[in-house]
Structure formats: structure tokens, C-alpha cells
Amino acid sequence: MAVVNRALKYDGTVSAAVTVDLVIFTVREASLRVLLIERGKPPFEGGLALPGGYVRVGEGLDQAALRELAEETGIDGRELHLEQLRAFGAPERDPRGRTFTVAYLALGPDLPTPVAGTDAATAHWVPVEAALSAELAFDHLAILKEGLDRARAKLEYTTVAAAFCRQPFTLAELRHVYEVIWGIPLDPSNFRRKVTKAAHFVEATGESRTPEIGRPAALYRRGSAELLFPPMPRSADGDDASV
């Protein structure tokens, strides 16, 4: 009969820690940005990382995510679209010991400049392309990539794109969100047709905004729908024929 090494079993006799990490996206200065902190403590002191930290005793995962977001960046996560991404638990992901992290995806419109705190020396909105080419602490690059994939996919079948817009918004502003996150240009007329035909995606306010140049643009607010019907798939080859 095989002998089981109890030291290898996380059955309550061996300690393991739980953390939360947050992939927070916003659209600033015409580009998709992710929030990164400069770590103020070991391990990876001075390195870039996603905001996050340990889950405290008696604290739920969502509570921990909101607390860490406020402590490390000064941002109130209750004003964001916040959802669990998934758990990550590679054995060597944290040099301090066995650690499992539950990653969160957060989305918000033109979020303010973050204020670093606790174990974050600084916090910055970093263009996503720059973040993807940086050396991030722990396994945060893999978490960032998965968060980006989730955000891009959600734009195809949910109304979450409106979470990036301050209400009320124009359809041009909403289209800009899709273009920035998907990284492809979209035909304005086709986009307008798709959005206005999607059930309860947006609702007209009856008001308009006059730009410095051009005609007044109708204003909209987010509708009651959470799922897009019909969906708005990305074109596989990068053109906007399907939109």
C-alpha cells in the first residue's frame, strides 16, 4: 500500500495563504490602461505588480478585494464593475510560501490618479501594451493577460462596455471604448446600427451634446440589459465588417 506524505497535503495540517489581486482597467488619454503599483516591500521590492494582498481572518474575498483596492490605490471599488476572474495557485508563484490568489477584474470610466498606500510605494495607470512587455511580480503577467482576454470577450456578449463611459455618453464615446479595448477601428454607421438594435443596451436621454466642431450628438445612458442581444462579435481578421 502506498504511503501518503501528509506534508504534501493541504488538509489543515499545513499552512497556505490566500490573497486577492486586481486587474483594473480604465480608458485614459485615448488608450486602455491598467493599474500597476511599485512594491514597497519584499519580495520583488521596487518591482511592478497588480494591486492586492492577503485576505484577513474573518474577511470575505469581495471584502478583501475592496479593502486592498482602497488601501493601495485610494480608489473606491464600489463604483466599479467588479467580478472574480479565477483562482491562481502555481506552487512556486510566491517565494514567501504556498499561496493561492483569487484574481478580480475591475472596470471603470476614466478613473482618477491613484494614491498609493500600505505596501505600495507608487501607483500608476500604465498603457496595457507597456504593461504586457514589463516584468511583473509573482505571476501577475499571466493574470493580466487573462484579465485582458476576459475584458475583450465580455464586450462581445455583455453590455459592460458602458461601464467605461461616464453617463450620459455619446455613441462615439462608446465606440471609442470598443476600439481601444479591441484594438481595431469600427465603422461608425454599422456600430450605431448594432448598438441601437441591441435590446436595452442603451437608452436615449432626449438630450444632446454640441462639440467644438461638428453637429450635436445625441446622449445615451446604459440600459437595463446585462447581456447583448444580438451579440457583437469581433472580426477575426481585425476589420469591422461584422460590426
C-alpha positions as CSV (number, residue, x, y, z in Angstrom):
1,M,0.0,0.0,0.0
2,A,1.4,3.4,-1.0
3,V,2.4,5.7,1.9
4,V,0.9,9.2,1.7
5,N,3.2,12.0,2.6
6,R,1.0,14.2,4.8
7,A,3.4,17.1,4.4
8,L,2.3,17.4,0.8
9,K,-1.4,17.6,1.7
10,Y,-3.1,20.9,2.4
11,D,-5.7,19.4,4.8
12,G,-5.4,21.8,7.6
13,T,-2.2,20.5,9.0
14,V,0.0,22.5,6.5
15,S,-0.5,26.3,6.2
16,A,-1.4,28.0,3.0
17,A,-2.2,31.7,2.5
18,V,-4.9,33.3,0.4
19,T,-4.6,36.6,-1.4
20,V,-6.6,38.7,-3.8
21,D,-5.1,40.5,-6.9
22,L,-6.9,43.0,-9.0
23,V,-6.7,43.7,-12.8
24,I,-8.2,47.2,-13.0
25,F,-8.8,48.7,-16.5
26,T,-9.8,52.2,-17.5
27,V,-9.7,54.3,-20.6
28,R,-7.5,57.4,-20.2
29,E,-5.9,59.6,-22.8
30,A,-7.3,57.6,-25.6
31,S,-5.8,54.3,-24.5
32,L,-6.6,51.3,-22.4
33,R,-4.7,51.5,-19.1
34,V,-4.2,49.0,-16.2
35,L,-3.4,50.0,-12.7
36,L,0.1,48.9,-11.5
37,I,1.8,49.5,-8.2
38,E,5.5,49.7,-7.4
39,R,6.0,47.3,-4.5
40,G,7.4,48.9,-1.4
41,K,8.3,45.7,0.5
42,P,9.9,42.4,-0.3
43,P,9.6,40.2,-2.2
44,F,10.0,42.0,-5.5
45,E,10.6,45.3,-3.7
46,G,10.7,48.1,-6.3
47,G,9.1,45.8,-8.9
48,L,5.8,46.4,-10.7
49,A,2.7,44.4,-9.7
50,L,-1.0,44.4,-9.7
51,P,-2.6,45.8,-6.5
52,G,-3.6,43.1,-4.0
53,G,-2.7,41.5,-0.7
54,Y,-3.6,38.9,1.9
55,V,-7.2,38.0,2.8
56,R,-7.6,38.7,6.6
57,V,-9.1,36.4,9.1
58,G,-12.9,36.7,9.1
59,E,-12.9,38.6,5.8
60,G,-14.7,37.5,2.6
61,L,-13.0,37.6,-0.8
62,D,-15.0,40.5,-2.1
63,Q,-14.4,42.5,1.1
64,A,-10.6,41.8,0.8
65,A,-10.6,43.0,-2.9
66,L,-12.4,46.2,-2.0
67,R,-10.2,46.9,1.0
68,E,-6.9,46.2,-0.9
69,L,-8.1,48.5,-3.7
70,A,-8.8,51.3,-1.3
71,E,-5.6,50.8,0.8
72,E,-3.2,50.5,-2.1
73,T,-4.7,53.0,-4.6
74,G,-7.3,55.1,-2.8
75,I,-10.0,54.0,-5.3
76,D,-13.5,53.0,-4.1
77,G,-14.2,49.7,-5.8
78,R,-17.9,50.0,-5.1
79,E,-18.1,52.5,-8.0
80,L,-16.5,50.0,-10.5
81,H,-17.7,46.9,-12.3
82,L,-16.0,44.2,-10.2
83,E,-16.1,40.5,-10.8
84,Q,-14.0,37.4,-10.0
85,L,-11.6,36.3,-12.7
86,R,-10.4,33.0,-11.3
87,A,-8.0,31.5,-8.8
88,F,-4.3,31.0,-9.5
89,G,-2.2,28.6,-7.4
90,A,1.1,27.5,-9.1
91,P,3.3,26.0,-6.3
92,E,6.2,28.5,-6.9
93,R,4.2,31.6,-7.6
94,D,5.1,33.3,-4.2
95,P,8.6,32.9,-2.7
96,R,7.2,33.5,0.8
97,G,5.4,30.2,0.8
98,R,2.4,28.3,-0.6
99,T,-0.1,31.0,-1.7
100,F,-3.4,30.9,-3.6
101,T,-4.7,34.1,-5.1
102,V,-8.2,34.9,-6.3
103,A,-7.9,37.4,-9.1
104,Y,-10.6,40.1,-9.8
105,L,-11.4,42.1,-12.9
106,A,-12.4,45.7,-12.4
107,L,-13.6,48.2,-15.0
108,G,-14.3,51.9,-14.6
109,P,-14.6,55.1,-16.6
110,D,-11.6,57.5,-16.7
111,L,-10.6,56.6,-13.2
112,P,-8.7,59.2,-11.1
113,T,-5.0,59.3,-10.5
114,P,-4.4,56.6,-7.8
115,V,-2.9,57.4,-4.4
116,A,-0.5,54.6,-3.2
117,G,-0.6,53.3,0.4
118,T,0.3,50.4,2.7
119,D,2.9,48.3,0.9
120,A,2.6,50.2,-2.4
121,A,5.4,52.8,-3.0
122,T,3.6,54.3,-6.0
123,A,0.6,53.5,-8.2
124,H,0.2,54.4,-11.9
125,W,-2.1,53.9,-14.8
126,V,0.1,52.1,-17.3
127,P,-0.8,51.6,-21.0
128,V,-1.7,47.9,-21.4
129,E,0.8,47.3,-24.2
130,A,3.6,48.6,-21.9
131,A,2.4,46.5,-19.0
132,L,2.4,43.4,-21.2
133,S,6.0,43.9,-22.0
134,A,7.1,44.6,-18.5
135,E,8.5,42.2,-15.8
136,L,5.7,41.9,-13.3
137,A,6.0,40.4,-9.8
138,F,4.7,36.9,-8.9
139,D,2.6,35.5,-11.8
140,H,0.9,38.9,-12.4
141,L,1.7,39.0,-16.1
142,A,-0.3,35.8,-16.6
143,I,-3.2,37.3,-14.5
144,L,-3.1,40.5,-16.5
145,K,-3.2,38.6,-19.8
146,E,-6.2,36.6,-18.6
147,G,-7.9,39.7,-17.4
148,L,-7.4,41.4,-20.8
149,D,-8.8,38.4,-22.6
150,R,-11.9,38.4,-20.3
151,A,-12.5,42.1,-20.8
152,R,-12.2,41.9,-24.6
153,A,-14.5,38.9,-24.7
154,K,-17.1,40.5,-22.4
155,L,-17.5,43.3,-24.9
156,E,-18.8,40.8,-27.4
157,Y,-21.7,39.4,-25.4
158,T,-22.4,41.8,-22.5
159,T,-23.1,45.5,-22.1
160,V,-20.1,46.0,-19.9
161,A,-18.5,48.5,-22.4
162,A,-20.9,51.1,-20.9
163,A,-19.1,50.7,-17.6
164,F,-16.1,52.6,-19.2
165,C,-18.3,55.6,-20.0
166,R,-19.4,58.4,-17.7
167,Q,-23.1,58.8,-18.1
168,P,-24.6,60.3,-20.2
169,F,-22.4,59.4,-23.2
170,T,-22.5,59.6,-27.0
171,L,-22.3,56.6,-29.2
172,A,-19.0,57.9,-30.5
173,E,-17.6,57.7,-26.9
174,L,-19.0,54.2,-26.6
175,R,-17.5,53.2,-29.9
176,H,-14.1,54.6,-28.8
177,V,-14.2,52.1,-25.8
178,Y,-14.6,49.2,-28.2
179,E,-11.9,50.4,-30.5
180,V,-9.4,51.0,-27.7
181,I,-10.0,47.6,-26.0
182,W,-10.3,45.5,-29.1
183,G,-7.5,47.5,-30.9
184,I,-9.4,47.7,-34.2
185,P,-11.3,50.6,-36.0
186,L,-15.1,50.3,-36.2
187,D,-17.3,51.8,-38.8
188,P,-19.5,54.5,-37.1
189,S,-22.7,53.7,-39.1
190,N,-22.5,50.0,-38.6
191,F,-21.7,50.4,-34.9
192,R,-24.6,52.8,-34.4
193,R,-27.0,50.3,-36.0
194,K,-25.7,47.4,-33.9
195,V,-25.9,49.3,-30.6
196,T,-29.3,50.8,-31.2
197,K,-30.8,47.5,-32.3
198,A,-29.4,45.6,-29.3
199,A,-32.2,45.1,-26.8
200,H,-31.9,47.5,-23.8
201,F,-28.2,48.1,-24.3
202,V,-28.5,51.9,-24.3
203,E,-31.4,54.3,-23.8
204,A,-31.7,57.8,-25.4
205,T,-31.9,60.6,-22.9
206,G,-33.5,63.0,-25.4
207,E,-30.7,65.4,-24.9
208,S,-27.6,66.2,-27.0
209,R,-24.1,67.5,-26.6
210,T,-22.6,70.1,-29.0
211,P,-18.9,69.5,-29.7
212,E,-16.5,72.3,-30.6
213,I,-16.6,71.1,-34.2
214,G,-19.4,69.2,-35.8
215,R,-23.1,68.6,-35.3
216,P,-24.8,68.0,-31.9
217,A,-24.5,64.3,-30.8
218,A,-27.4,62.5,-29.1
219,L,-26.8,61.4,-25.5
220,Y,-27.5,58.0,-24.1
221,R,-27.4,56.2,-20.8
222,R,-26.8,52.5,-20.0
223,G,-29.9,50.4,-20.4
224,S,-31.2,47.6,-18.2
225,A,-29.7,44.7,-20.2
226,E,-26.6,42.8,-18.9
227,L,-26.3,40.6,-22.0
228,L,-26.0,41.8,-25.5
229,F,-28.7,40.5,-27.9
230,P,-27.8,40.1,-30.6
231,P,-24.1,39.8,-29.6
232,M,-21.4,42.0,-31.2
233,P,-18.5,39.6,-32.2
234,R,-15.1,40.9,-33.1
235,S,-13.8,40.2,-36.6
236,A,-11.1,37.5,-36.6
237,D,-9.0,39.4,-39.1
238,G,-9.3,42.8,-37.5
239,D,-11.6,44.5,-39.9
240,D,-15.0,45.7,-38.8
241,A,-17.3,44.0,-41.3
242,S,-19.2,42.1,-38.6
243,V,-19.9,45.3,-36.7
